[in-house]
Amino acid sequence: TARRLAQAPIPPLTPESAACVRSLPHVLGSTVGQRRWDRLCRVIPVVTPEEMGAIDRAAPEPVDVLIGRAGAAVARAARRMLGGTYGRRVVVIAGKGNNGNDGRDAARRLQRAGVRVLVFEAKDAPTSVPDCDLVIDAAYGTGFRGSYDAPTVADGTPVLAVDIPSGVDGLTGEVGGRALQA
């Protein structure tokens, strides 16, 4: 039954399918549910920061479970961007909220895979990031308001943003300060 659920044909995502976002917390309860979610929502519809907060609050799982899932997803994306782990160096800029916790979780996973990882707290980050193969921007998420000046990164260094580049307003898309190009 689980295999049939994961392999069932799924129609293309339509505007009406956007309601699947409301079912996200209930669908992600298993690996099969995760695969089904990925197939249902090939492109995740955009929600406002307030709507995303409501989705997070409605999740039946504890916050640490959600952070673990997000951290695992960020670590997988980082490994793909790096093309492997051997000899790779990653800098994580982590804020005080759940976005920062997602970044810290990803950092632990990458370290276990052999990546050399430096984690900087967003408020104490240097003005320039040390040489590395990838920067993970986990300073602030979609709910951030105000101004943030991200550290500078060497030209050509890829940046992986958790949720949204830090300093970008999740509702308007305007940049308050200097955001990293992700």
Z-matrix of the N, CA and C atoms (Angstrom, degrees):
N
C 1 1.448
C 2 1.521 1 110.70
N 3 1.336 2 117.42 1 -43.28
C 4 1.462 3 120.38 2 179.83
C 5 1.522 4 110.71 3 -63.38
N 6 1.337 5 116.38 4 -39.74
C 7 1.460 6 119.24 5 179.93
C 8 1.528 7 110.41 6 -65.75
N 9 1.356 8 116.52 7 -41.25
C 10 1.463 9 119.24 8 177.87
C 11 1.515 10 110.69 9 -62.00
N 12 1.333 11 117.82 10 -40.24
C 13 1.458 12 121.96 11 179.37
C 14 1.519 13 110.30 12 -61.51
N 15 1.325 14 117.63 13 -44.58
C 16 1.455 15 121.35 14 -177.63
C 17 1.528 16 111.84 15 -70.87
N 18 1.349 17 117.78 16 -26.87
C 19 1.453 18 120.28 17 -175.65
C 20 1.520 19 113.02 18 -102.44
N 21 1.317 20 118.40 19 -1.81
C 22 1.459 21 121.45 20 -177.67
C 23 1.525 22 110.08 21 -58.68
N 24 1.359 23 116.70 22 140.71
C 25 1.465 24 118.21 23 178.57
C 26 1.529 25 110.28 24 -64.20
N 27 1.314 26 115.34 25 140.65
C 28 1.455 27 120.97 26 -177.16
C 29 1.520 28 107.83 27 -123.17
N 30 1.323 29 117.39 28 129.75
C 31 1.457 30 119.06 29 178.43
C 32 1.519 31 110.73 30 -67.23
N 33 1.345 32 117.22 31 160.48
C 34 1.464 33 119.85 32 177.99
C 35 1.521 34 110.83 33 -58.82
N 36 1.334 35 115.94 34 151.13
C 37 1.455 36 121.46 35 179.37
C 38 1.520 37 109.50 36 -67.44
N 39 1.314 38 116.02 37 125.82
C 40 1.463 39 122.43 38 178.52
C 41 1.515 40 108.58 39 -117.63
N 42 1.326 41 117.78 40 168.70
C 43 1.470 42 118.42 41 176.25
C 44 1.525 43 112.11 42 -56.21
N 45 1.321 44 116.19 43 -34.56
C 46 1.464 45 118.67 44 178.85
C 47 1.524 46 111.56 45 -66.29
N 48 1.339 47 116.15 46 -28.49
C 49 1.461 48 120.11 47 179.74
C 50 1.519 49 112.18 48 -70.62
N 51 1.319 50 116.22 49 -12.49
C 52 1.461 51 119.58 50 -178.72
C 53 1.516 52 111.04 51 -58.35
N 54 1.303 53 117.39 52 -20.58
C 55 1.461 54 120.56 53 177.77
C 56 1.521 55 111.34 54 -62.97
N 57 1.334 56 117.26 55 -14.92
C 58 1.465 57 119.16 56 179.54
C 59 1.520 58 111.08 57 -61.73
N 60 1.329 59 118.10 58 -23.21
C 61 1.461 60 120.31 59 177.61
C 62 1.518 61 109.79 60 -58.97
N 63 1.331 62 116.88 61 -37.56
C 64 1.465 63 119.64 62 -179.31
C 65 1.520 64 111.65 63 -65.80
N 66 1.343 65 117.00 64 -23.90
C 67 1.465 66 119.00 65 -179.16
C 68 1.514 67 112.47 66 -93.29
N 69 1.329 68 117.98 67 -0.80
C 70 1.467 69 121.41 68 -176.77
C 71 1.521 70 113.44 69 -48.95
N 72 1.344 71 119.86 70 -50.83
C 73 1.466 72 117.71 71 -176.66
C 74 1.526 73 113.28 72 -61.46
N 75 1.337 74 117.58 73 -28.97
C 76 1.454 75 120.02 74 -177.33
C 77 1.525 76 111.60 75 -84.09
N 78 1.329 77 117.27 76 -27.88
C 79 1.451 78 121.61 77 -176.90
C 80 1.514 79 111.80 78 -77.80
N 81 1.333 80 117.66 79 -30.60
C 82 1.456 81 120.36 80 -172.14
C 83 1.522 82 114.44 81 -81.07
N 84 1.298 83 118.23 82 13.74
C 85 1.448 84 120.98 83 -175.95
C 86 1.514 85 115.32 84 -69.96
N 87 1.310 86 119.27 85 -9.19
C 88 1.458 87 120.89 86 -179.29
C 89 1.519 88 109.74 87 -151.99
N 90 1.334 89 114.90 88 170.39
C 91 1.457 90 119.66 89 177.46
C 92 1.520 91 109.83 90 -63.63
N 93 1.317 92 116.87 91 -41.69
C 94 1.465 93 120.18 92 177.82
C 95 1.519 94 109.26 93 -62.23
N 96 1.335 95 116.50 94 -42.34
C 97 1.462 96 120.28 95 177.80
C 98 1.517 97 111.10 96 -61.01
N 99 1.325 98 117.71 97 -39.79
C 100 1.462 99 121.39 98 178.66
C 101 1.523 100 110.50 99 -63.07
N 102 1.342 101 116.79 100 -44.83
C 103 1.469 102 119.03 101 179.34
C 104 1.523 103 110.44 102 -64.14
N 105 1.311 104 116.67 103 -40.82
C 106 1.470 105 120.26 104 179.58
C 107 1.521 106 109.26 105 -64.31
N 108 1.333 107 117.70 106 -42.13
C 109 1.462 108 121.13 107 178.21
C 110 1.523 109 110.01 108 -60.44
N 111 1.336 110 117.27 109 -45.83
C 112 1.458 111 121.16 110 -179.89
C 113 1.526 112 110.76 111 -58.10
N 114 1.334 113 116.64 112 -39.12
C 115 1.460 114 120.31 113 -178.44
C 116 1.524 115 110.76 114 -75.84
N 117 1.317 116 117.93 115 -35.84
C 118 1.461 117 121.14 116 179.66
C 119 1.514 118 111.63 117 -67.97
N 120 1.296 119 115.86 118 -43.54
C 121 1.462 120 120.93 119 -173.31
C 122 1.514 121 109.89 120 -116.45
N 123 1.309 122 116.05 121 72.03
C 124 1.456 123 120.07 122 179.61
C 125 1.523 124 110.41 123 -58.91
N 126 1.318 125 116.28 124 -35.76
C 127 1.452 126 122.76 125 174.24
C 128 1.517 127 105.62 126 -121.80
N 129 1.307 128 116.70 127 119.91
C 130 1.460 129 119.58 128 -178.54
C 131 1.521 130 108.50 129 -76.14
N 132 1.324 131 117.29 130 123.11
C 133 1.460 132 119.77 131 178.93
C 134 1.523 133 110.74 132 -59.79
N 135 1.318 134 115.90 133 145.59
C 136 1.454 135 121.38 134 -179.43
C 137 1.530 136 109.34 135 -75.27
N 138 1.314 137 114.97 136 134.81
C 139 1.458 138 121.39 137 175.97
C 140 1.520 139 107.94 138 -124.55
N 141 1.310 140 116.08 139 158.74
C 142 1.452 141 119.72 140 177.61
C 143 1.521 142 109.30 141 -74.15
N 144 1.324 143 117.61 142 161.62
C 145 1.464 144 119.38 143 176.71
C 146 1.536 145 112.07 144 -56.72
N 147 1.308 146 117.01 145 -37.18
C 148 1.467 147 119.83 146 179.20
C 149 1.526 148 110.75 147 -66.42
N 150 1.349 149 117.24 148 -41.51
C 151 1.460 150 120.55 149 177.95
C 152 1.527 151 110.84 150 -64.77
N 153 1.343 152 116.54 151 -39.15
C 154 1.464 153 119.45 152 178.40
C 155 1.518 154 110.33 153 -64.83
N 156 1.326 155 116.87 154 -38.82
C 157 1.458 156 120.10 155 176.15
C 158 1.517 157 111.48 156 -60.82
N 159 1.330 158 116.38 157 -40.44
C 160 1.467 159 120.43 158 178.39
C 161 1.524 160 110.87 159 -65.86
N 162 1.328 161 116.74 160 -38.73
C 163 1.468 162 120.38 161 177.51
C 164 1.527 163 109.61 162 -62.74
N 165 1.328 164 116.57 163 -44.82
C 166 1.463 165 120.51 164 178.82
C 167 1.529 166 111.14 165 -61.75
N 168 1.342 167 116.41 166 -44.23
C 169 1.472 168 119.24 167 -179.01
C 170 1.523 169 112.27 168 -66.86
N 171 1.335 170 117.56 169 -28.43
C 172 1.462 171 121.11 170 -178.87
C 173 1.523 172 112.57 171 -80.69
N 174 1.318 173 116.85 172 -10.02
C 175 1.468 174 120.29 173 -177.85
C 176 1.521 175 109.94 174 -62.08
N 177 1.332 176 117.09 175 130.88
C 178 1.461 177 119.62 176 178.97
C 179 1.528 178 112.85 177 -74.36
N 180 1.341 179 117.13 178 -15.19
C 181 1.450 180 121.28 179 -178.98
C 182 1.518 181 110.11 180 -85.68
N 183 1.340 182 116.94 181 151.30
C 184 1.465 183 120.04 182 174.83
C 185 1.528 184 110.41 183 -64.74
N 186 1.318 185 115.96 184 156.16
C 187 1.460 186 121.80 185 -178.48
C 188 1.525 187 111.40 186 -56.67
N 189 1.339 188 118.30 187 -38.77
C 190 1.466 189 119.11 188 -178.34
C 191 1.528 190 112.10 189 -64.43
N 192 1.322 191 117.97 190 -29.20
C 193 1.465 192 120.94 191 175.99
C 194 1.527 193 109.34 192 -69.58
N 195 1.325 194 116.80 193 -43.39
C 196 1.469 195 120.74 194 178.63
C 197 1.527 196 110.75 195 -63.46
N 198 1.335 197 116.45 196 -40.33
C 199 1.468 198 120.54 197 178.21
C 200 1.529 199 109.59 198 -64.09
N 201 1.320 200 117.43 199 -41.21
C 202 1.466 201 120.75 200 177.75
C 203 1.521 202 111.85 201 -61.33
N 204 1.325 203 116.46 202 -41.01
C 205 1.469 204 119.43 203 178.61
C 206 1.522 205 110.85 204 -66.84
N 207 1.326 206 116.06 205 -43.52
C 208 1.466 207 119.77 206 179.71
C 209 1.528 208 110.31 207 -65.20
N 210 1.334 209 116.62 208 -43.78
C 211 1.463 210 120.13 209 178.86
C 212 1.517 211 112.09 210 -60.94
N 213 1.330 212 116.72 211 -39.89
C 214 1.465 213 120.42 212 177.97
C 215 1.526 214 110.70 213 -64.68
N 216 1.333 215 116.90 214 -40.84
C 217 1.462 216 120.53 215 179.45
C 218 1.529 217 110.81 216 -65.76
N 219 1.325 218 116.77 217 -41.85
C 220 1.465 219 120.63 218 178.52
C 221 1.532 220 109.99 219 -64.14
N 222 1.324 221 117.20 220 -43.34
C 223 1.471 222 120.71 221 179.17
C 224 1.525 223 111.10 222 -62.68
N 225 1.345 224 117.41 223 -40.63
C 226 1.475 225 119.91 224 177.38
C 227 1.522 226 110.74 225 -62.58
N 228 1.336 227 116.51 226 -45.11
C 229 1.467 228 120.19 227 179.47
C 230 1.531 229 110.34 228 -62.51
N 231 1.327 230 116.58 229 -40.44
C 232 1.465 231 120.79 230 179.52
C 233 1.528 232 110.52 231 -62.96
N 234 1.306 233 117.07 232 -44.93
C 235 1.472 234 120.34 233 -179.80
C 236 1.520 235 110.86 234 -62.38
N 237 1.340 236 117.10 235 -38.75
C 238 1.470 237 119.85 236 176.65
C 239 1.529 238 110.43 237 -64.20
N 240 1.338 239 116.34 238 -44.05
C 241 1.464 240 119.90 239 -179.71
C 242 1.519 241 111.67 240 -65.16
N 243 1.331 242 116.52 241 -34.53
C 244 1.460 243 121.21 242 -179.34
C 245 1.524 244 112.41 243 -77.39
N 246 1.316 245 117.49 244 -22.66
C 247 1.459 246 121.08 245 -176.74
C 248 1.512 247 112.95 246 73.11
N 249 1.312 248 117.24 247 21.41
C 250 1.460 249 122.73 248 -179.02
C 251 1.517 250 109.41 249 139.85
N 252 1.319 251 116.23 250 -177.18
C 253 1.463 252 119.79 251 -176.31
C 254 1.524 253 113.52 252 -119.77
N 255 1.327 254 117.52 253 -23.40
C 256 1.457 255 120.57 254 -173.16
C 257 1.534 256 110.99 255 -61.87
N 258 1.336 257 116.00 256 122.84
C 259 1.455 258 121.57 257 176.68
C 260 1.512 259 115.69 258 71.93
N 261 1.305 260 117.60 259 6.35
C 262 1.465 261 121.05 260 -176.55
C 263 1.522 262 110.70 261 -83.00
N 264 1.341 263 114.30 262 149.19
C 265 1.467 264 121.53 263 178.79
C 266 1.527 265 109.06 264 -124.30
N 267 1.323 266 115.37 265 130.69
C 268 1.470 267 121.51 266 -178.57
C 269 1.513 268 108.98 267 -128.22
N 270 1.327 269 116.05 268 138.40
C 271 1.458 270 122.37 269 172.63
C 272 1.520 271 107.30 270 -111.92
N 273 1.328 272 115.87 271 129.42
C 274 1.457 273 121.91 272 176.90
C 275 1.525 274 108.18 273 -112.59
N 276 1.320 275 116.07 274 127.83
C 277 1.458 276 121.73 275 174.18
C 278 1.522 277 105.66 276 -105.42
N 279 1.344 278 116.63 277 112.48
C 280 1.457 279 121.72 278 -171.83
C 281 1.526 280 111.49 279 -117.31
N 282 1.318 281 115.20 280 131.84
C 283 1.455 282 121.33 281 176.47
C 284 1.512 283 111.15 282 -88.67
N 285 1.331 284 115.50 283 -173.61
C 286 1.463 285 120.19 284 -174.73
C 287 1.526 286 113.86 285 -84.97
N 288 1.324 287 118.53 286 -13.82
C 289 1.464 288 120.96 287 -175.52
C 290 1.511 289 113.56 288 -94.82
N 291 1.339 290 114.55 289 -161.37
C 292 1.461 291 120.14 290 -178.16
C 293 1.520 292 112.45 291 -65.43
N 294 1.329 293 117.60 292 -31.53
C 295 1.463 294 119.68 293 176.45
C 296 1.531 295 109.57 294 -60.79
N 297 1.322 296 116.49 295 -44.97
C 298 1.454 297 120.87 296 176.52
C 299 1.515 298 111.85 297 -62.33
N 300 1.334 299 116.22 298 -38.81
C 301 1.470 300 119.65 299 177.91
C 302 1.522 301 111.40 300 -65.71
N 303 1.339 302 116.98 301 -35.98
C 304 1.470 303 120.02 302 174.83
C 305 1.535 304 109.56 303 -60.19
N 306 1.331 305 116.33 304 -44.23
C 307 1.459 306 121.10 305 179.71
C 308 1.514 307 112.38 306 -64.76
N 309 1.343 308 116.94 307 -41.13
C 310 1.478 309 120.07 308 178.92
C 311 1.524 310 110.86 309 -64.94
N 312 1.339 311 116.52 310 -39.72
C 313 1.465 312 120.40 311 178.23
C 314 1.532 313 109.69 312 -63.57
N 315 1.334 314 116.94 313 -44.34
C 316 1.468 315 120.58 314 177.50
C 317 1.527 316 110.41 315 -60.86
N 318 1.338 317 116.83 316 -40.21
C 319 1.470 318 121.03 317 179.31
C 320 1.531 319 110.74 318 -60.00
N 321 1.324 320 117.39 319 -45.12
C 322 1.475 321 120.57 320 179.07
C 323 1.527 322 110.67 321 -61.27
N 324 1.318 323 116.42 322 -41.99
C 325 1.470 324 120.18 323 -179.74
C 326 1.526 325 110.90 324 -65.56
N 327 1.318 326 116.33 325 -41.70
C 328 1.467 327 119.86 326 179.01
C 329 1.529 328 110.97 327 -66.33
N 330 1.334 329 117.17 328 -39.36
C 331 1.476 330 119.70 329 177.22
C 332 1.516 331 110.60 330 -61.52
N 333 1.323 332 117.05 331 -42.54
C 334 1.471 333 119.97 332 178.82
C 335 1.527 334 111.29 333 -62.24
N 336 1.345 335 116.84 334 -26.43
C 337 1.467 336 121.27 335 179.51
C 338 1.524 337 111.92 336 -87.19
N 339 1.335 338 117.21 337 1.06
C 340 1.453 339 120.38 338 176.04
C 341 1.517 340 115.76 339 100.67
N 342 1.308 341 118.25 340 3.15
C 343 1.460 342 121.46 341 179.09
C 344 1.529 343 108.64 342 -79.33
N 345 1.327 344 116.79 343 139.31
C 346 1.469 345 120.93 344 173.53
C 347 1.528 346 107.02 345 -82.60
N 348 1.328 347 116.61 346 118.85
C 349 1.462 348 121.46 347 -172.72
C 350 1.525 349 110.53 348 -122.87
N 351 1.325 350 115.45 349 133.19
C 352 1.466 351 122.66 350 169.97
C 353 1.521 352 107.38 351 -112.37
N 354 1.324 353 116.72 352 131.01
C 355 1.468 354 120.86 353 177.25
C 356 1.515 355 108.24 354 -114.05
N 357 1.324 356 115.70 355 125.99
C 358 1.465 357 122.07 356 175.40
C 359 1.510 358 108.93 357 -114.07
N 360 1.331 359 115.61 358 135.88
C 361 1.462 360 119.58 359 171.18
C 362 1.524 361 107.28 360 -70.40
N 363 1.320 362 117.07 361 138.16
C 364 1.469 363 121.05 362 -175.74
C 365 1.524 364 111.90 363 -55.16
N 366 1.317 365 116.69 364 -42.25
C 367 1.476 366 119.70 365 -176.51
C 368 1.525 367 112.33 366 -70.90
N 369 1.335 368 117.96 367 -21.81
C 370 1.463 369 122.28 368 -178.65
C 371 1.526 370 113.27 369 -112.12
N 372 1.332 371 117.34 370 9.60
C 373 1.467 372 120.50 371 -175.59
C 374 1.531 373 110.28 372 -65.06
N 375 1.323 374 116.89 373 147.10
C 376 1.465 375 119.43 374 177.17
C 377 1.533 376 109.45 375 -67.21
N 378 1.314 377 116.21 376 163.64
C 379 1.468 378 119.54 377 179.51
C 380 1.521 379 111.54 378 -71.11
N 381 1.334 380 116.50 379 -21.40
C 382 1.459 381 121.77 380 178.42
C 383 1.528 382 108.78 381 -133.77
N 384 1.307 383 116.71 382 133.15
C 385 1.463 384 122.01 383 -178.95
C 386 1.525 385 109.27 384 -76.41
N 387 1.351 386 117.52 385 136.35
C 388 1.476 387 119.44 386 176.34
C 389 1.531 388 110.53 387 -60.22
N 390 1.335 389 115.49 388 158.49
C 391 1.463 390 119.55 389 178.14
C 392 1.519 391 110.30 390 -54.95
N 393 1.332 392 114.89 391 134.75
C 394 1.461 393 120.00 392 -179.44
C 395 1.526 394 108.78 393 -159.61
N 396 1.325 395 114.97 394 174.30
C 397 1.461 396 120.87 395 179.44
C 398 1.515 397 112.75 396 -93.10
N 399 1.343 398 116.78 397 -18.74
C 400 1.464 399 121.52 398 -178.50
C 401 1.520 400 109.12 399 -160.84
N 402 1.325 401 116.13 400 142.15
C 403 1.468 402 122.17 401 172.03
C 404 1.520 403 107.47 402 -112.49
N 405 1.321 404 116.21 403 130.36
C 406 1.461 405 121.03 404 173.45
C 407 1.518 406 107.36 405 -104.18
N 408 1.319 407 115.44 406 116.02
C 409 1.457 408 123.26 407 -179.48
C 410 1.527 409 108.63 408 -91.28
N 411 1.323 410 116.17 409 99.14
C 412 1.463 411 122.48 410 178.51
C 413 1.523 412 109.80 411 -123.09
N 414 1.333 413 115.99 412 28.33
C 415 1.461 414 119.72 413 -176.07
C 416 1.527 415 111.46 414 -69.15
N 417 1.307 416 116.64 415 -54.52
C 418 1.474 417 120.38 416 -176.64
C 419 1.515 418 109.11 417 -142.00
N 420 1.325 419 115.88 418 152.53
C 421 1.459 420 121.32 419 -177.25
C 422 1.511 421 113.36 420 -107.26
N 423 1.322 422 114.52 421 -156.94
C 424 1.462 423 120.87 422 -174.45
C 425 1.518 424 113.38 423 -67.34
N 426 1.311 425 117.91 424 -21.40
C 427 1.464 426 120.15 425 -178.21
C 428 1.521 427 114.22 426 -88.04
N 429 1.325 428 117.96 427 0.48
C 430 1.464 429 121.35 428 -176.87
C 431 1.519 430 111.16 429 -66.54
N 432 1.317 431 115.01 430 136.97
C 433 1.469 432 121.75 431 175.06
C 434 1.522 433 107.33 432 -127.81
N 435 1.313 434 116.63 433 139.61
C 436 1.449 435 119.85 434 176.86
C 437 1.502 436 111.78 435 120.46
N 438 1.311 437 115.31 436 -149.20
C 439 1.452 438 121.66 437 -176.58
C 440 1.529 439 109.43 438 -125.08
N 441 1.311 440 115.56 439 141.44
C 442 1.461 441 121.85 440 178.42
C 443 1.518 442 108.44 441 -144.18
N 444 1.298 443 116.45 442 127.41
C 445 1.458 444 121.61 443 175.62
C 446 1.519 445 108.51 444 -104.39
N 447 1.326 446 115.24 445 105.52
C 448 1.462 447 121.06 446 -179.72
C 449 1.521 448 109.78 447 -70.65
N 450 1.327 449 116.81 448 151.31
C 451 1.470 450 119.63 449 175.25
C 452 1.529 451 109.94 450 -62.85
N 453 1.304 452 116.38 451 155.97
C 454 1.467 453 119.39 452 176.40
C 455 1.519 454 109.13 453 -79.02
N 456 1.324 455 114.26 454 151.72
C 457 1.460 456 122.12 455 -178.20
C 458 1.526 457 107.11 456 -126.28
N 459 1.318 458 116.76 457 142.16
C 460 1.469 459 120.94 458 179.15
C 461 1.521 460 110.59 459 -57.67
N 462 1.323 461 116.16 460 142.33
C 463 1.462 462 120.99 461 177.59
C 464 1.522 463 110.03 462 -53.73
N 465 1.322 464 114.76 463 136.09
C 466 1.460 465 120.26 464 177.58
C 467 1.511 466 114.83 465 88.09
N 468 1.341 467 118.28 466 -9.22
C 469 1.463 468 120.05 467 178.08
C 470 1.527 469 108.56 468 -79.71
N 471 1.335 470 117.47 469 121.35
C 472 1.460 471 118.84 470 -179.38
C 473 1.532 472 111.29 471 -70.26
N 474 1.331 473 114.69 472 151.08
C 475 1.461 474 122.13 473 178.83
C 476 1.516 475 108.17 474 -124.42
N 477 1.320 476 116.24 475 130.25
C 478 1.460 477 123.50 476 174.90
C 479 1.515 478 107.42 477 -108.64
N 480 1.326 479 117.65 478 114.13
C 481 1.455 480 121.34 479 179.67
C 482 1.521 481 109.85 480 -93.33
N 483 1.324 482 116.39 481 134.85
C 484 1.457 483 122.07 482 173.81
C 485 1.526 484 106.03 483 -85.67
N 486 1.303 485 117.28 484 118.90
C 487 1.467 486 125.56 485 -177.01
C 488 1.519 487 112.23 486 73.24
N 489 1.337 488 116.76 487 -67.30
C 490 1.461 489 122.36 488 -173.13
C 491 1.522 490 106.88 489 -157.99
N 492 1.331 491 119.20 490 149.12
C 493 1.467 492 118.14 491 177.41
C 494 1.535 493 110.68 492 -57.64
N 495 1.318 494 115.83 493 133.70
C 496 1.463 495 120.76 494 -177.75
C 497 1.523 496 110.36 495 -61.62
N 498 1.333 497 115.03 496 135.82
C 499 1.455 498 120.92 497 -178.92
C 500 1.512 499 112.83 498 98.14
N 501 1.345 500 117.37 499 -10.30
C 502 1.458 501 120.96 500 177.04
C 503 1.525 502 107.68 501 -91.41
N 504 1.330 503 116.15 502 130.04
C 505 1.460 504 121.14 503 178.71
C 506 1.527 505 108.28 504 -69.81
N 507 1.323 506 116.69 505 123.38
C 508 1.456 507 122.00 506 -176.62
C 509 1.514 508 114.13 507 -67.09
N 510 1.317 509 118.08 508 -16.99
C 511 1.457 510 121.40 509 -179.89
C 512 1.522 511 111.94 510 -97.19
N 513 1.332 512 117.26 511 -42.82
C 514 1.467 513 120.75 512 -174.48
C 515 1.525 514 113.80 513 -101.34
N 516 1.329 515 116.85 514 -22.97
C 517 1.460 516 120.93 515 -176.25
C 518 1.516 517 112.91 516 82.57
N 519 1.335 518 117.14 517 1.04
C 520 1.451 519 120.27 518 179.21
C 521 1.524 520 110.58 519 -75.98
N 522 1.314 521 115.78 520 147.95
C 523 1.464 522 121.39 521 -179.32
C 524 1.526 523 108.24 522 -98.17
N 525 1.330 524 114.11 523 125.99
C 526 1.461 525 120.40 524 174.71
C 527 1.520 526 108.12 525 -102.62
N 528 1.319 527 118.03 526 96.21
C 529 1.459 528 121.64 527 -176.34
C 530 1.506 529 110.21 528 103.65
N 531 1.352 530 116.32 529 -135.86
C 532 1.464 531 121.71 530 -179.00
C 533 1.526 532 108.56 531 -124.61
N 534 1.318 533 116.80 532 116.99
C 535 1.464 534 121.48 533 179.35
C 536 1.523 535 109.28 534 -103.00
N 537 1.332 536 115.60 535 155.24
C 538 1.457 537 120.73 536 175.18
C 539 1.527 538 109.25 537 -78.82
N 540 1.313 539 116.52 538 145.04
C 541 1.464 540 122.16 539 175.51
C 542 1.524 541 107.31 540 -81.11
N 543 1.321 542 117.45 541 111.46
C 544 1.472 543 121.47 542 -178.83
C 545 1.513 544 110.69 543 -105.67
